[in-house]
Amino acid sequence: MEKPAIEGGKPVRENKIYYGRQWISEEDIAAVVGVLKSDYLTCGPKVSELEKKLEEMLDVKHAVAVSNGTAALHCAMMAAGIGEGDEIITTPLTFAASANCALYCGAKVVFADVCEDSYNIDPAKIEECITPRTKAVVAVDFTGQAAQLSEIREVCDRHGLLLVEDAAHSIGTLYDGKPVGGIADMTCFSFHPVKTVTAGEGGAITTNDDDLYRRLVNAHTHGIVKRADLLEEKNAGPWWYEQQSLGYNYRLTDIQSALLISQLERLGQFKARRQEIVKRYDEAFADLSEIIVQKEIGKSDTCRHLYIMQLREGSLRCSRREFFNAMSAEGVQCQVHYIPVYWFPYYRDQGYARGLCPVAEKIYQNSMSLPLYPKMSDADVDSVIASVKKLVEYYRK
């Protein structure tokens, strides 16, 4: 039996494959250069062009481009009127921003456990967490797969709650045939470099609600209004503007907008390649009882951001950490998504304790993310598969 590289064997490959990376084309570069040569670097026409493109692609009435995904979530909380004494419900199996956004507004975060197969927040657990203080649910499309939005919407409607979808992973995903973006009351996107499309940094919020849209616009531009039809004092002069609420500077630049507009032209291509790689992984690991893969719900046509596999407990002669390190030695650099949010010292100090969401914790303790990005070659995919199979065979009990 061939030894893994970490124990003196030969690695599958010399040059490492990392778990995610952007794909910047000559067209992307030309789009950015075009803005650099123009009159506007920020607060110019490219931002409006991007917002219109998102509205058309996502079949939604309004899009607001912002500086990053965390800003998108914070603006959504402000637009929802979340404040002191309120509670929001979200999943612990996510990046910290999904919960932090409520804390920024003085609210409390309540964590609901996830489904064992899909890894997304469990609608039944949401129901159990609702109190008279609950004001909104932040449902995360973990790994790109849409949460059970129909079931969650039904719970929210029954209890008079706003549904905010954290779609940082899921641009390009369809739910029940509809693009993610116009299903929840507000949907938040991230365009970080490891996401399916990138602006370098960037985010957006989409909504079909006119009132929420006005609040989102104010939240990301200092609360300052310039449109004549929205001003309280009319005809004060062409220079006149008003701060009508407390907001932040969460604007996106024209430089970033141009890059993202160009990237969005290849969203279909990126989604197709990601789905091809996911299919190859699923087929390769189907006969390995030691490996558990994420299950898809029927309504989600997923543009997968992450590919997570779990090591079945008790099936291997190594820990998750040993397997992770061995994969790195083989030339495949994995990652782990995510440490349950309430495990962090900050949340511990707020009174949260381990054991709160046992399903999410078990998934975290056994999982790792394999490389998944559109620019991966077939040879790269082969290397990842070969590394997993090699290590499973070697460490199998």
Beta strands, then each sheet from edge to edge (+ up, - down):
strand 1: 17-18
strand 2: 62-66
strand 3: 87-90
strand 4: 108-111
strand 5: 134-140
strand 6: 162-166
strand 7: 174-175
strand 8: 178-179
strand 9: 186-190
strand 10: 203-207
strand 11: 224-225
strand 12: 242-243
strand 13: 291-293
strand 14: 300-301
strand 15: 307-311
strand 16: 332-333
strand 17: 367-370
sheet 1: 1+ 16+
sheet 2: 2+ 10- 9+ 6+ 5+ 3+ 4+
sheet 3: 8+ 7- 14+
sheet 4: 11+ 12-
sheet 5: 13+ 15- 17+
end
